């Protein structure tokens, strides 16, 4: 009867309101302290204040996060145990600028166990896990980073890492090239004393090659981004899983039947396309490289120009490392409710600056989710303000990061211990033998057993029985494409 229906209606509305408030709360920061870390005086339990993090009291929570990450990074832990007695990084003073996550913390603590001193800052203003930064600061690693830094904070943190009394860095681990660029421009005398740079992103590697081409790179650098164990695993398999995680957490979008454009069909683009296709999305690809474009066609994707489909697509994902891949004109023509996000390292792929104008309204609806509203009421959903989606809005698979972290550690060890003259003032790829060693360390997780060549087989192929097993030009499963910044 009417009374029963009314009672059920009241119950349902009450439940709905409660559910909405719970959902909203889950996307807010648990910390009520809005004071900038730069304005705080914090000291760890050892009496040191040489750090700047959101809240040093979160260290115990961060330690638990790091311990969880260690469980799926057994190969890196194995490297730590094998080499810590030799201390191959004794005397190394490493300044790092990467994402500061539990997985990165395992790498940093491995470098410390191998003899290095470390100072660290974040390469992305949104990806820092505050509790992990606190845990590292507690054990004596000078960390300058917190989630949600301003642009000014970002450069201040880099400067504090580099410019400190009584500490001269001699190695750089960079992700994006900002730390290298800052030191090169502002502290040239310090930069000249660096023994080696390890860089792991398309953007950062491109900047290194520019310096080298101009004859301005005065230290050897290792291009880890194009090593097989970074390119084929972190870029491909990591993004294949984390693209869905990032989109689901921020927008709750259903992929079946959605029309998606993936800009760029390098390793990151391949991973994104594979994941989206598996869930039933209609996937288009944009490309500048005919080889990558042909691969996309052979994998079942339609290669288009963005302008051809801009009015009909539901999601745009950039994966190029380039600039202005999605322009203001194209954003103006997108349909209501479209999602725009970036999976490349650089935050220049989407022209976000052009959206910060008086005629457009920005509405923050969740952490890292903005509705940009046009005068006619059209809304475009922008994620992470155009910065890296997966590390800004979700998490990435720990096991894959173990592969990348092990590669970085070996690159640092190689450059730091290389005899004089082995590496000139140029950019180098990680030696193939090291790539294979990184892979071999991770096979135990799968209980995988390698076949060994007989002497006769090794002679027939012209190989050493212990590797390397492929020449440097071998491309493994797919091409290695570079995107040149205009």
N, C-alpha and C positions, 0 to 999 in steps of 0.2 A: 504494500500500500504506500501512500504518499509519505507517511511518517518514516517508514523503513528506508525508502529511497533517499529522503532528506538526511537521515542519519548516516547512511553510506556516503552521501555526497560530502558531508562535513568531515567524515573520517578520511576520505580520499584527498580532499583539499588540504587537510591538516598534514597528512603524510607527505604530500607533494611539497609543501612549504618546508617541512623538515628536511626532505631529501635535497632540495635546492640549496639550503643553507649549508648542509654537510658537503655537498659538491663544491660550493664556492670556497668553503674553508680549506678544503684540501689543496687549493691552488694558491694559497697565501703563504707568505713567509711566517714561520713559527716565531720569529724574533720580533719583539715589539720595539726594540732599540733602534731608532733611526739615526743615532749619532754616527757621524763618519768615523771610521777607524783612525783616520789621520788626526782626529781631535781627542783621541783617548790615550791614556798612559797605561800600558799593559806590561806585565812581567810574568815570565814563566816560572815554574817551581825552582829552576836553577838560578833565578835572579837576573836573567837576561831580558833585555827589552829590544834587542836587535831583530825586530819583525814588526809587521803591521797586518793584522788579520781582524776579522769581524769580532770574534770573541774567543780568547784563549781558553776560557772555561769549557769550551766544547771539545777539548783535546781528547778526553776519554772516549767520547762518542766517535770521534774521528779515528781513534786507534782501532776500534771494533770494525769500522768500515775497511780499514787497511788490512786487517786480519782476514776479513771475508775475501777481499781481492786476492790475497796471497794464495788462497786455496785453488784458484783457477789460473795461477801464474807459476806453476811448478817449474817450468823450464828456466824462468828468470831466477827463481830461488835456487835452482840447481847450479846455474852459472855463478851465483853469489857464493855458494858453498865451495865450489871447485876452485875459485880464484881468490877468495878472501885471505887465505894464508900468504899468497904471493904479493898481495896489495899492488896490482898493476897500475892503480891510479894514485899511488902515494905521491903527494906533492901537487896533484892536480887541484886547481881552484876553478870549479865549474860554475858559471853563471847561466841559469836556464830560464827560458821563456816559453812555456808550454801550457796546455790545459792542466789545471791542478785538480786532479781527481784521485780517488783511492788507488787506481792503477798506476798513475804517475808517481804516487808516493812510494809504491813498491820499487819502482825504478830508482828514485832518488835515494832510498835507503840502501839499495844495492850498490849504488855509486859510492856512498859513504862507507859501506862495509869493505869496498875495494880500495879505500884509502883517500877518497876525494873529500874536499870541503865544498859545500854547495850553498849558493844563494839563488833564490827562485822567485819568479813572478809569473803572472798569467798572460797568455797570448790572446785571451778572449774575455771580455768584461762580464760575460754571463755564465761561463762554464765552471767557475771555481766552486768546489765543494767546501764551504766555510769550515766545517768540522775537520776536514782533512788538512786544510791549511793550518788549523790550530794544532793538530796532532804533530805535524812536522815542526812547527815552531817550538813546541814543547820539548822535542829531543835535540834542539839546537840548530836546526836548519833555518836560516834567515829567509822567511817567506814574506813577501809583500804582495798580497792579493786578497780580494774578497768579491763575492758575487754582487753584480750590479754596480761596478765602478763607473764613474763618469770618464769621459775622454781625458780630462785633466788628471784624474786619479791614475788612469792607465799609464800615462807617461811618467808621472811622479813615481809610481812603483818601480818602473824599469830603471829610472835614474837612481833610486835608493839601492837597488841591487848592484848597480855598477859602481856608483860613486860612494865609497865608504872608506874611512880612514884606516890605514894599516892592512888593507886587503887588495891584492892585485890579481884579477882574474886572468887565467891563462888558457881556458877552454870555454867555448860557447855551445850550448845546445838550444837551438831555436826552432820555432814552429811558426813560420810566416815571415820571418826576416825583420821584424820590428826591433828586436833587441840588437841585432847586427847593425841595422841602419842607424839606430840611436848612438851606438858606441862609435861607429865609423864617422858620423857627423860631429858629435859633441865631444868625444874623447879619442881623437885620432892617435895620440901617443900611447894610450892604453890598448887601443885596437891593434897597433903594430906589434905589440908584445904577445898577442894571442898565438898559441901554438896550433890551434885547429878549430874549425867550426863544423858542427853537425847540424844539417837542416833537413826537415822532414815534410815540407809542404811544397806544392806546385808554385805558390806565390813566392815563397822565400827562395826557392831554387832559382826561379826566374830572375830575382833581384841579384843573386850571387853571380849568375852568368852575365848579367849586365855589367857588374863591377869588373868581372874578369875580362870581358871584351874591351872595356875601356882602359884596361891596364891598371885599375885601382884596387884590385884585390891583393892585399899584401900578406895574406896568410892562406894556407891550404884549407880547403873546405870539402866535406863529404856530403854528397847528394844522396841522402837516405831515401828520399821520396821515390826515386826511380830504382831502388833496389827491389829485387823480386819479392822479398819477404815483406816489404811495405806496400808496394804497388798492387800485388796480386792478392793480398790478404786484408790488410787494413782498408784499403780503398775499395776493394770489391766486396768481400764477404762481410766486413763490418757494416758497410753502408746498406747492403742487402737486407740486413736485419734492423738496423737502427732507424732507417727512413720511416718504416711503418710505426715503430715505437714513438718517434717524435711527433708524427702526424696524429696518431691516436690519442696521445696524452694531451695534446693541445686543443684538438678540434673535435674529437670523437667521430671523425668522418668514416663513412662506410665506403670502401673502395670499389665494390662490385658495380660495374656500369659507369663509373666516373670517367670522364675524359681528362687525361693528364698529359702535360707536355714536360718532358725531361730535356733540359738544354745541356747538351754535351753527352757524348757516348764514350767517354774514357772509362777507366775502371770504376769510378764512383757512379757515373751514369749507368753503366752496365748493371751494377748491383741494384740500383734504384729501380730500373726498368724490370728486372727479373722479379723483384718482390711484388711490384704493383701488378704486373701481368698475372702472377700466380693467384692474386686475389680477385681477378676478374675485371681490372681496370682496362680501359681502352687507352693505349699508350702511344703517344707521338714522340718523335725525337727531332731535335734540331742539331745540326752539326756544321762545322767549317771544314772538316777533314774528310776527303772522299773515302779514305780507307775505313775510318770509324763509321762513316755513313753507310758504306756497303755492309759492314758487319751488322749494323742495326737492321738493315733490310733483310739480311739473311737470317737474323734472329726473330723476324716476324713483326718488326715495328715499321710504321710509316714515317719516313723522313720528310719533314716539312719545314717551311719558314714560319717563324712564330706569328707573323702578321696574317698568315693564311688561316690560322685556327684560333686567334686570340679572342674572338667574340664568343666562341662556343665552349672553351675548355673550363673545367672546374678547378684544376690545380696546375700551378706552374712551379717546377723545381729546377733551380740552376745548379750546375755541377761543372763549371768550366775553369774557374780561377781567373776569368777575364773581368772586364768592367762594362757597365751599362748593357748587360745582356737583356735585361727587361727595362725598357725606358718608360718615362712618364706618359708618353703618347700611347703606348701599349697598355699601361695600367688604366688609362682613361677609357679604353675600349673594352676592358674586361667586364664580364657580366656580374650582376649582383651575387654576392656570396662566394665569389672565387677565393681560393687560397693561394698565397704566394710565399715561397720559402726558398732558402738557399742551403745547399749541401757542400758547396765549395768553401775553402778556408777563408777567402777574402770576403769582406762585407761590401764590396763594390759592385757585385754582380747585378743586384737590383738597385735601381736609382731611387733609393729611399730619401735622399736629400730633397729631391723634387717634390716629394709629398708633404714636406713641412712648409706649407704655404697657408695663408689666412683663409682661403676658400674651402679648405679641407679640414674636417674635424677628426681628431684622434680620440678613440675611446678604448681604454685599457679594460678588457673583459676578464682576462686571466693573466697569471704570470707569463710573460713572453708572448702574449696574444693581444694584438691591437686590431680594432676595426677602424679602417680609414674610410670616412664617410664623405661622399661627394655631395654637392649642393642639391642634386635631385633625389637624394636618399640612398643611392647605391652604396653598398659596403663591400670593401675588399678586405679579406683577413690576411694580415701580415704577421708572420711568425718571427720572433727573436730579432725584430727590427732589421731583418735581412742578414743577420749573422748566422753562423753555423748551426743548423737546426738540431742535429742529434746531440751534440755536447752542450748546447744551450738549453734544450727543452726536455731531454730524456737522458738515457745512459747508453753506453756502447758495450758490446760483449767483451768481458774481461779477457777471455782466452785470446782473442785476436789482438788485443792491446799488449798481451804478453809477447807476442811475436814481434811487434813493432818496438817495444821497449828493449827487448833483447838485442835487436838490430842496432838500436841507438847506443846501447852500452858497449857493444863490440866496436862500433865506429869510433866512439870516444877513446877506447883502449888502444885501437889501432893508430889513430892520429897522435895520441899523447906519447906512445912508445916508439913510433916510427923513427928509424935512424935518420940523421940529417941527409937530405938529398933525395929520399924516397918520394916525398911529395913536394912539388913546387907550389908557387903561389897561383893555384888554379882550383877548379872544381872537379872532384873525382867521384866515381861510383864505388860503392862498397865492393871489395874483392869478392868474386863469385864463390870462392871457398868459404868465406864467412857467411854468405847467404845460405849455402847448403848446411853449414853447421847450425845456424839458427833453426832451420827447418827440422834437422835431425833431433834437436833437443826437445821439440814439441811432439814428435811421433809417439813417444812413450804414453802420452795421454790416451791415445787410441789403441794401445797395444799393437801398434803396427811394426812389422818386421821387414827390413830391407833385404832384397836379394843381393848377393855379392857376385861380382864378376869373377869368372875363372881367369887364370893367366892368359889362356888362349883367347877368350872373349875380349879382354882388355887390350891385348895386342892387336886383335882384328879391328877394334874401334879406335885404336890409337889413344887410349885413355890411361890415366893412372887409376889403379883399382880403388883408391881412396878419394877420387875426385880431383878437381871439379869435373862434373859429368856433362856439362853443356858449355858451349862457347858463349862469350859475352853478347853476341848478336842474337842468341836464341830468344824467342818471344813467349815461350810457354803457351798459355791458352789463348791469349789475345794480344793485340798490338799495344804498344806503349806510345800514346799520343800526347803531345805537348800542346797546350793552349797558350798562345803568346798574348801577353797583355798589350793592348793598343797604346 
